């Protein structure tokens, strides 16, 4: 079990969808979170991408010297970045961080945001472009000189300056729920990522990806993206979850849902279907709360409960085949400590002794 944390480079706070008690995603604050999770024993950090947050590549680079073991899961954006340029950036980050770079291939699901980056392809065309991008990427990292002409991308004489005997293979993390996305995952992903749907839905998705990967002659690992609201008692945890929506209004929900409706992301539509805009039925599976998805795009569910309950639900996902957990909580600095102090001991058989001592310290 690998446990990652999330860096809120777009800003943070104690409540959702409000400026009350909000925090800017300044470098000192992001560095503070990174230093904390490094010491607490998390495997790495997911650094988000998009027009609403700071550059993931600049953030990761700035944190190399501030951390010791922490890995950086950084996004490449097919269509926004050229594969050769992205490969050089990734290679440099991996070298300078001494092997701590991981790659999150993000195709994108918001046509409005994508248009702002100059991307106007439809849903399936974007995944076809991602497929070509990753074809080129893998050839470059194999040390080949690449001549490639596809429907979306063309490259002549592309190559990486790899040192003799140095063949880094940066794992590709990738998510997407549509048939087009699963096809790309089967061909290219090392770790397939899903958002926190109920276990039966996650299990079915894992089976689909496994079948597609097997047909391509490959195997894939699996990860999940979840928020966590953990407290010493169940009652405290549910109060804390409800408190996240303390300053939201019906207008807030309406505006958020209007924005999400413009997405062509199948994964986002599945997140919305978990609550259907109904605030009264948000525990969609034992300890799984869909309240965050009322106002936040992307990962919209949280595990809510006492430490034993949260650990039990993580174990249930692990039994389905999940081995990478990308967690977060509001605010991210305090909740990183809380998860480490309360949940890590419940997972002790799968934690390194140094992780537990660091969390206690």
C-alpha positions, 0 to 999 in steps of 0.5 A: 500500500502506497499512500500519497498526499495532495498539494493544493497549489490552487489554494486551501481552507477549512471550508469548501467553496468560500473565501472564509478561512481560505489560504492562498497556495503560496510557496511557503505554505506548499513547501510546509505541506511537502516537508510535513508529508515527507517527514510523516512517511507518505510515499509522494504528492500529487501536484494538480494541473489546470488553469486554476493552479500553479505550474506542477512542473515549477512546483515540483522543481522548487520542492526538490531541495526542501524534501528528502524522499518524497516523490512528485506525481506531476502532470503531462498534458498531451496537446498542451505540451509536445511529447519531446519537450515533456520528456526532457522536462521529466528526465531533468526532474528525475535526474535532479531529484535523484529518481523521485519523478512520477508522471500523471498523464492528464487528457482533460475533461473541461472543454472551456478550460481546454479551449483556454489552452488552445485545445479544441479537439472533441473527447475521443480525439483528445484520447487519440492524441494522448495515445500518440503522445504516449507512443512517442514518449515511450520510444524516447525513453527507450533511447530511440531516435523517433520518427512518427507521423500520426493523425494528431502528432508528427515528430522527426528525429526526436531523441533524449540525451540519455546518459550511457547505462541510464534508462529511467522508466518513469511510471505513467499514472493515468485515469479515465472512465470512458471506453476511449480512456480505458483503451489508452490505459490498457496500452500505456498506463503503469498505474490506472487511477480512479476517483473514489466511487463505491467499492462495487463500481471500483471493482467493476472498473478494475475488471474492465481495465484488467481485461483490456490490458490483458488483451494488449498483453500487459498488466496494470496496477491500480490507484484511487483518489480520495478525500479523508475526514477522520476524527477520534470518534465517528460522531466527530468525523461526521460533524467535521464533514458537514462543517466543510459545507458550512458556508455553502448555499443553494446558489453555490451548489447550482453554480458548481453543478452548472460548471460540471455539466459542461464537462465531457468527462465520463468520470465527472458524470459518474461523480455527479451521479453519486449524489444527483444534487441531493444533499440529503443522501450523501453517504453513498456507501458505508463511510463514503460521503459524496458531499465534496462533489457538490461543489468540487470537480474531479475527486468528489468523495471522502472516507468519513469515520474514526481511524478503524473505520477509515482503515477498514474501507482502505483495506476493502479497496486494497482487496479489490486490487488498489495499491496506491491511495492518493489522499487529501483533506481540508485544510491539507496541512493539518489533515496530513498530520491527522491522517498520519497520526490516526490512520497510519497506526491502523495500517501498521502491518503495511507501514515501514517502522520509520514511517510510524516513528516519523508520524509519532514525532 
